[in-house]
Amino acid sequence: MTKKLLLLTTGGTIASVASADGLRPGESGAELLKTLGSLPFDVTVKDILEMDSSNIQPEEWTLIAQEIYQARNDYDGIIVSHGTDTMAYTASMLTFMLENINLPVVLTGSQVPINIPLSDAPDNLNLAFTAATKCEPGVYLAFNRKVMRGCRSVKVRTTSFDAFESVNFPLIAQVTSDGFQILQPQPKRHGDYKLNTAIDTNVSLVKLFPGFDPSLLHAMADNGCHGIVIEAYGLGGMTFIRRNLVAAVGKLIRNGIPVIAASQCLYERSDLTKYEVGQQALLEGAISAHDMTSECAITKLMWGLGQGMDIAAISKFFNTDVAGEVTL
């Protein structure tokens, strides 16, 4: 039986055309499909946005999630074409908004517009269509012959076709001379499929650097910030000499503002128990992001706060593997 697929287009480089102001989205989903020629799938196209992904924000996340939810029982898989710059953020947020999703949702895009010779767009689209028919239910990102969990994906290159990597988790599938190969079978999720788009966007992602003034964290809180992810050093170490960031974190937490300690290092985990600079933060109540990507940590924090979670609940939430986003 021919698989029924839905292509939701949102714009991005893949659909861009030249203009006096530079590349901007302009190709429709039908035009994207036309470039691919004959496909062994029954594909329906719906153009829902026409935006550079630098302009994709929480309002667009909600729209995309709603479109997927409404179509969930009518298709075997859903593909979302998206700009590369914020695709990892969208993939992470959809992981939480689409709880226990009942079909594969695959995000893809390209580094070169589809209407330019030698573009990577046709290969990426073909990969996404195949992944949407062969992967287990879940949210994925397909790019440059690799399929990865959406919540583990990170854009690591600005111009290379190999723009994304799966961080701290093996690839789900890849294309080789032997064809499409599933490398990491996904566990089946249990529970009802729910759409939950309630999020709190009053959060911040801060990269620690030598000389960082802790008073800036208080300024964020004074201006309505409800939670902070700090990309700390190494395993999660934070300054406590002279510029006492650890004390600032403790004060924020006592005031009801969760602080998540991630690592600036792309690979491997944060572990606040190993060094004094981490243990001090842990004693003040900092919550470890473990091996989550920063994109996933900030979207998980938004979603958790949107559910009305207090600090204790956020701490438990960040110590729970919801959809394969963290290794505990």
Buried (B, 14 or more C-beta within 10 A) or exposed (E): EEBBBBBBBBBBBBBBBEEEEEBBBBBBBEBBBEEBEEEEBEBBBEBBBBBBBEEBBBEBBBBBBBBBBEBBEEBBBBBBBBBBBBBBBBBBBBBBBBBBBEBBBBBBBBBBBBBBEEBBBBBBBBBBBBBBBBBBBBBBBBBBBBBBBBBBBBBEEEEEBEBBBBBBBEBBBBBEEEEBEBEBEBEEBEEEBEBBBEBBEEBBBBEBEEEBEBEEBBEBBEEEBBBBBBBBBBBBBBBBEEBBBBBBBBBBBEEEBBBBBBBBBEEBBBBBEEBEBBBBBBEBBBBBBBBBBBBBBBBBBBBBBBBEBEBEBBBEBBEEEBBBBBEE
